[in-house]
Amino acid sequence: MKTRVLLASFSIFLLAACSQSQNSKHELQGMWHAELDINPDVIPVELELEKSGEKWEAYLINGEEKLKLDEVLVKNDSIFIPMGIFDSEIKASIKNDSLLQGVFVKNTSSDYGIPFEAKKGAFERFEVTEKPKTDFSGKWKTIFQDTNGKTYEAIGEFVQNGIQIRGTFLTALGDYRFLAGNVSGETFFLSAFDGSHAFFFTADLLEDGSIQGRFRSGPRYQETFIAVRDEDFELPDAYELTYLKDGYEELDFSFPDTEGNMVSIKDDKFKNKVVLVQLFGTWCPNCMDETKFLAPWYEKNKDRGIEIIGLAFESKPDFDYASQRVKKSAEKLGAGYTFLIAGVSNKEKAAEALPALSSVVAFPTLIYIGKNGKVRHIHTGFNGPGTGGLYDRWIEEHEELVSGLLREE
């Protein structure tokens, strides 16, 4: 109820602001330290605003990552920052040249809103009250547990430099992307905000050398976790989590492209070629990372006899909505391969759309099909660039798999 009141009152303000015609004269360029209030915690956000001529741009900064947002609108005493390929937005009032206040909303959900506030200047991501008493650098075997008692394993990989810490958690279904934060005493704080997901992690070092912590995602979801140092721990093989049911060797599907034309994997365009089928959604940051790799890779390799089909499972069942989201995503990511609208963002529905698969357990999932039309490999999840060496290893595996399929008759 509180969120609905917040969104309603802020919408009234924005309508009033946009009813005026003059442009804002505020000096907003530079670095901003923003916070998303997920009471009792906050998720710090590093935001940079730039202006070139009359065009505004923003950048979300998460450690090594710098995400460009090029549809920023500054009008009178309001600023609107659409979140790139994601159907979400920051809407804020400009209190003065050094203070913004507003809300982060997801347009796919009527009750999703997180209070937003930004102060101009470069600050530490989290407040540090004492010098670090430990170094969290290294590889940690981690077990997360949700509020229902369900657990899953992950690998925590961190690099600490004084009070600064960066890294990620990698699960069997994907990674938590670029996390950045600070260490204070024997406690670390990490966060990430990519325009879709807002993450907060904190953990304390225990006497036995393990760590115990909390994870928040968005305004409501939360988990706890424990972790121990373990350089040898590995997650399940990502190529064994999804497989073909007995009796199946091929995929057979037909879905509309973004213009509504039906496309089948049996079409001549895909015959006698190595075909990669990507299960993704424009709402999914790990899918964004995978597409950022596949888009230039496809342009470089398509003349070798390779095609990619992106099967989009979107937030709403409306075709026009899904089509527009996929077109925007493909344009911004420079992806020139085939995209089809396959259904809604639900793993069970995705599995129903592709009955040959044992299940769909993660977005993205990448299916490798040989020139003879038979499914050869299925990779569940994605080891994104935030995982460092694991990302590099996946690229090598991917190149080897595709090259092997191209050599087959």
MOKAQUI-V200087 format. One record per residue. N is the residue number from 1. RES is the residue in one small letter. SS is DSSP state (h for helix, s for strand, l for the rest). Layout:
BEGIN
n=N res=RES ss=SS
n=N res=RES ss=SS
END
This chain:
BEGIN
n=1 res=m ss=l
n=2 res=k ss=h
n=3 res=t ss=h
n=4 res=r ss=h
n=5 res=v ss=h
n=6 res=l ss=h
n=7 res=l ss=h
n=8 res=a ss=h
n=9 res=s ss=h
n=10 res=f ss=h
n=11 res=s ss=h
n=12 res=i ss=h
n=13 res=f ss=h
n=14 res=l ss=h
n=15 res=l ss=h
n=16 res=a ss=h
n=17 res=a ss=h
n=18 res=c ss=h
n=19 res=s ss=l
n=20 res=q ss=l
n=21 res=s ss=l
n=22 res=q ss=l
n=23 res=n ss=l
n=24 res=s ss=l
n=25 res=k ss=l
n=26 res=h ss=l
n=27 res=e ss=l
n=28 res=l ss=l
n=29 res=q ss=l
n=30 res=g ss=s
n=31 res=m ss=s
n=32 res=w ss=s
n=33 res=h ss=s
n=34 res=a ss=s
n=35 res=e ss=s
n=36 res=l ss=s
n=37 res=d ss=s
n=38 res=i ss=s
n=39 res=n ss=l
n=40 res=p ss=l
n=41 res=d ss=s
n=42 res=v ss=s
n=43 res=i ss=s
n=44 res=p ss=s
n=45 res=v ss=s
n=46 res=e ss=s
n=47 res=l ss=s
n=48 res=e ss=s
n=49 res=l ss=s
n=50 res=e ss=s
n=51 res=k ss=s
n=52 res=s ss=s
n=53 res=g ss=l
n=54 res=e ss=l
n=55 res=k ss=s
n=56 res=w ss=s
n=57 res=e ss=s
n=58 res=a ss=s
n=59 res=y ss=s
n=60 res=l ss=s
n=61 res=i ss=s
n=62 res=n ss=s
n=63 res=g ss=l
n=64 res=e ss=l
n=65 res=e ss=s
n=66 res=k ss=s
n=67 res=l ss=s
n=68 res=k ss=s
n=69 res=l ss=s
n=70 res=d ss=s
n=71 res=e ss=s
n=72 res=v ss=s
n=73 res=l ss=s
n=74 res=v ss=s
n=75 res=k ss=s
n=76 res=n ss=l
n=77 res=d ss=l
n=78 res=s ss=s
n=79 res=i ss=s
n=80 res=f ss=s
n=81 res=i ss=s
n=82 res=p ss=s
n=83 res=m ss=l
n=84 res=g ss=l
n=85 res=i ss=l
n=86 res=f ss=l
n=87 res=d ss=l
n=88 res=s ss=s
n=89 res=e ss=s
n=90 res=i ss=s
n=91 res=k ss=s
n=92 res=a ss=s
n=93 res=s ss=s
n=94 res=i ss=s
n=95 res=k ss=s
n=96 res=n ss=s
n=97 res=d ss=l
n=98 res=s ss=l
n=99 res=l ss=s
n=100 res=l ss=s
n=101 res=q ss=s
n=102 res=g ss=s
n=103 res=v ss=s
n=104 res=f ss=s
n=105 res=v ss=s
n=106 res=k ss=s
n=107 res=n ss=l
n=108 res=t ss=l
n=109 res=s ss=l
n=110 res=s ss=l
n=111 res=d ss=l
n=112 res=y ss=l
n=113 res=g ss=s
n=114 res=i ss=s
n=115 res=p ss=s
n=116 res=f ss=s
n=117 res=e ss=s
n=118 res=a ss=s
n=119 res=k ss=s
n=120 res=k ss=s
n=121 res=g ss=l
n=122 res=a ss=l
n=123 res=f ss=l
n=124 res=e ss=l
n=125 res=r ss=l
n=126 res=f ss=l
n=127 res=e ss=l
n=128 res=v ss=l
n=129 res=t ss=l
n=130 res=e ss=l
n=131 res=k ss=l
n=132 res=p ss=l
n=133 res=k ss=l
n=134 res=t ss=l
n=135 res=d ss=l
n=136 res=f ss=l
n=137 res=s ss=l
n=138 res=g ss=s
n=139 res=k ss=s
n=140 res=w ss=s
n=141 res=k ss=s
n=142 res=t ss=s
n=143 res=i ss=s
n=144 res=f ss=s
n=145 res=q ss=s
n=146 res=d ss=s
n=147 res=t ss=l
n=148 res=n ss=l
n=149 res=g ss=l
n=150 res=k ss=l
n=151 res=t ss=s
n=152 res=y ss=s
n=153 res=e ss=s
n=154 res=a ss=s
n=155 res=i ss=s
n=156 res=g ss=s
n=157 res=e ss=s
n=158 res=f ss=s
n=159 res=v ss=s
n=160 res=q ss=s
n=161 res=n ss=s
n=162 res=g ss=l
n=163 res=i ss=l
n=164 res=q ss=s
n=165 res=i ss=s
n=166 res=r ss=s
n=167 res=g ss=s
n=168 res=t ss=s
n=169 res=f ss=s
n=170 res=l ss=s
n=171 res=t ss=s
n=172 res=a ss=l
n=173 res=l ss=l
n=174 res=g ss=s
n=175 res=d ss=s
n=176 res=y ss=l
n=177 res=r ss=l
n=178 res=f ss=l
n=179 res=l ss=s
n=180 res=a ss=s
n=181 res=g ss=s
n=182 res=n ss=s
n=183 res=v ss=s
n=184 res=s ss=s
n=185 res=g ss=l
n=186 res=e ss=l
n=187 res=t ss=s
n=188 res=f ss=s
n=189 res=f ss=s
n=190 res=l ss=s
n=191 res=s ss=s
n=192 res=a ss=s
n=193 res=f ss=s
n=194 res=d ss=l
n=195 res=g ss=l
n=196 res=s ss=l
n=197 res=h ss=l
n=198 res=a ss=s
n=199 res=f ss=s
n=200 res=f ss=s
n=201 res=f ss=s
n=202 res=t ss=s
n=203 res=a ss=s
n=204 res=d ss=s
n=205 res=l ss=s
n=206 res=l ss=l
n=207 res=e ss=l
n=208 res=d ss=l
n=209 res=g ss=l
n=210 res=s ss=l
n=211 res=i ss=s
n=212 res=q ss=s
n=213 res=g ss=s
n=214 res=r ss=s
n=215 res=f ss=s
n=216 res=r ss=s
n=217 res=s ss=s
n=218 res=g ss=l
n=219 res=p ss=l
n=220 res=r ss=l
n=221 res=y ss=s
n=222 res=q ss=s
n=223 res=e ss=s
n=224 res=t ss=s
n=225 res=f ss=s
n=226 res=i ss=s
n=227 res=a ss=s
n=228 res=v ss=s
n=229 res=r ss=s
n=230 res=d ss=l
n=231 res=e ss=l
n=232 res=d ss=l
n=233 res=f ss=l
n=234 res=e ss=l
n=235 res=l ss=l
n=236 res=p ss=l
n=237 res=d ss=l
n=238 res=a ss=l
n=239 res=y ss=l
n=240 res=e ss=l
n=241 res=l ss=l
n=242 res=t ss=l
n=243 res=y ss=l
n=244 res=l ss=s
n=245 res=k ss=l
n=246 res=d ss=l
n=247 res=g ss=l
n=248 res=y ss=l
n=249 res=e ss=l
n=250 res=e ss=l
n=251 res=l ss=l
n=252 res=d ss=l
n=253 res=f ss=l
n=254 res=s ss=s
n=255 res=f ss=s
n=256 res=p ss=s
n=257 res=d ss=s
n=258 res=t ss=l
n=259 res=e ss=l
n=260 res=g ss=l
n=261 res=n ss=l
n=262 res=m ss=s
n=263 res=v ss=s
n=264 res=s ss=s
n=265 res=i ss=l
n=266 res=k ss=l
n=267 res=d ss=l
n=268 res=d ss=h
n=269 res=k ss=h
n=270 res=f ss=h
n=271 res=k ss=l
n=272 res=n ss=l
n=273 res=k ss=l
n=274 res=v ss=s
n=275 res=v ss=s
n=276 res=l ss=s
n=277 res=v ss=s
n=278 res=q ss=s
n=279 res=l ss=s
n=280 res=f ss=s
n=281 res=g ss=l
n=282 res=t ss=l
n=283 res=w ss=l
n=284 res=c ss=l
n=285 res=p ss=h
n=286 res=n ss=h
n=287 res=c ss=h
n=288 res=m ss=h
n=289 res=d ss=h
n=290 res=e ss=h
n=291 res=t ss=h
n=292 res=k ss=h
n=293 res=f ss=h
n=294 res=l ss=h
n=295 res=a ss=h
n=296 res=p ss=h
n=297 res=w ss=h
n=298 res=y ss=h
n=299 res=e ss=h
n=300 res=k ss=h
n=301 res=n ss=h
n=302 res=k ss=h
n=303 res=d ss=h
n=304 res=r ss=h
n=305 res=g ss=l
n=306 res=i ss=s
n=307 res=e ss=s
n=308 res=i ss=s
n=309 res=i ss=s
n=310 res=g ss=s
n=311 res=l ss=s
n=312 res=a ss=s
n=313 res=f ss=s
n=314 res=e ss=s
n=315 res=s ss=l
n=316 res=k ss=l
n=317 res=p ss=l
n=318 res=d ss=l
n=319 res=f ss=h
n=320 res=d ss=h
n=321 res=y ss=h
n=322 res=a ss=h
n=323 res=s ss=h
n=324 res=q ss=h
n=325 res=r ss=h
n=326 res=v ss=h
n=327 res=k ss=h
n=328 res=k ss=h
n=329 res=s ss=h
n=330 res=a ss=h
n=331 res=e ss=h
n=332 res=k ss=h
n=333 res=l ss=h
n=334 res=g ss=l
n=335 res=a ss=l
n=336 res=g ss=l
n=337 res=y ss=l
n=338 res=t ss=s
n=339 res=f ss=s
n=340 res=l ss=s
n=341 res=i ss=s
n=342 res=a ss=s
n=343 res=g ss=s
n=344 res=v ss=s
n=345 res=s ss=l
n=346 res=n ss=l
n=347 res=k ss=h
n=348 res=e ss=h
n=349 res=k ss=h
n=350 res=a ss=h
n=351 res=a ss=h
n=352 res=e ss=h
n=353 res=a ss=h
n=354 res=l ss=l
n=355 res=p ss=l
n=356 res=a ss=l
n=357 res=l ss=s
n=358 res=s ss=l
n=359 res=s ss=l
n=360 res=v ss=l
n=361 res=v ss=l
n=362 res=a ss=l
n=363 res=f ss=l
n=364 res=p ss=l
n=365 res=t ss=s
n=366 res=l ss=s
n=367 res=i ss=s
n=368 res=y ss=s
n=369 res=i ss=s
n=370 res=g ss=l
n=371 res=k ss=l
n=372 res=n ss=l
n=373 res=g ss=l
n=374 res=k ss=l
n=375 res=v ss=s
n=376 res=r ss=s
n=377 res=h ss=s
n=378 res=i ss=s
n=379 res=h ss=s
n=380 res=t ss=s
n=381 res=g ss=l
n=382 res=f ss=l
n=383 res=n ss=l
n=384 res=g ss=l
n=385 res=p ss=h
n=386 res=g ss=h
n=387 res=t ss=h
n=388 res=g ss=l
n=389 res=g ss=h
n=390 res=l ss=h
n=391 res=y ss=h
n=392 res=d ss=h
n=393 res=r ss=h
n=394 res=w ss=h
n=395 res=i ss=h
n=396 res=e ss=h
n=397 res=e ss=h
n=398 res=h ss=h
n=399 res=e ss=h
n=400 res=e ss=h
n=401 res=l ss=h
n=402 res=v ss=h
n=403 res=s ss=h
n=404 res=g ss=h
n=405 res=l ss=h
n=406 res=l ss=h
n=407 res=r ss=h
n=408 res=e ss=l
n=409 res=e ss=l
END
